[in-house]
Amino acid sequence: MSKNANIVRITIPKNKFFRYWFECMYPCHKQPSRYMDIYSSFLKYRFELSKVIKDEEILDNVLFSDDIKKKIRGDCNISQ
């Protein structure tokens, strides 16, 4: 089977994938840049946690725990 020469691979750092995804979807949601940072950080942590936690309800509870919120505030430079 031959390789498809029409496919171009784009290398994206893992920590920036969700941010780039929100930037591509900007015409649909029209959210400010600051919100996109927060959303992408939540999705990044949810993706990482979903590798370990399989139960959706527990996953959501852990995602919205104070520890994760503190990490997201630190990632996005948000004060309390």
C-alpha positions in Angstrom: 0.0 0.0 0.0 1.5 3.4 -1.0 1.6 6.4 1.2 -0.7 9.3 0.5 1.5 12.2 -0.7 -1.3 14.7 -0.2 -1.2 14.6 3.6 1.0 17.2 5.3 1.9 16.6 9.0 1.9 19.6 11.3 4.0 19.4 14.5 2.3 21.0 17.4 3.6 21.1 21.0 1.4 19.0 23.3 0.8 21.9 25.7 -0.4 24.2 22.8 -2.7 21.8 21.0 -6.0 22.9 22.6 -5.0 26.6 22.3 -4.5 26.2 18.6 -7.8 24.3 18.3 -9.6 27.2 20.0 -7.9 29.7 17.6 -9.0 27.7 14.6 -12.6 27.6 16.0 -12.6 31.4 16.7 -15.2 32.2 14.0 -17.6 29.9 15.7 -17.3 31.0 19.3 -15.8 34.5 19.1 -14.4 34.3 22.7 -11.6 36.7 23.8 -8.1 35.5 23.9 -8.1 35.3 27.7 -11.1 33.0 27.8 -9.4 30.8 25.1 -6.4 30.4 27.5 -8.6 29.3 30.3 -10.7 26.9 28.2 -7.6 25.4 26.6 -6.0 24.9 30.1 -9.1 23.1 31.4 -9.2 20.8 28.3 -5.5 20.1 28.7 -5.9 19.0 32.3 -9.1 17.0 31.5 -7.2 15.2 28.7 -4.3 14.3 31.0 -6.7 13.2 33.8 -8.8 11.1 31.4 -5.8 8.9 30.8 -5.9 7.9 34.5 -9.5 8.3 35.5 -12.1 6.4 33.5 -15.3 7.3 35.3 -16.7 10.6 33.8 -18.3 11.8 37.0 -15.2 11.3 39.1 -13.1 12.9 36.3 -15.3 16.0 36.3 -15.2 16.2 40.1 -11.4 16.1 40.1 -11.1 18.5 37.2 -13.1 21.2 39.1 -11.3 20.6 42.4 -9.5 23.5 44.1 -6.0 22.0 43.2 -6.7 21.9 39.5 -8.2 25.4 39.6 -5.1 26.7 41.3 -2.9 25.1 38.6 -5.1 26.7 35.9 -4.9 30.1 37.6 -1.1 29.7 37.7 -0.9 28.7 34.0 -3.1 31.6 32.9 -1.6 34.2 35.4 -4.9 34.8 37.0 -5.1 36.3 40.6 -7.7 35.1 43.0 
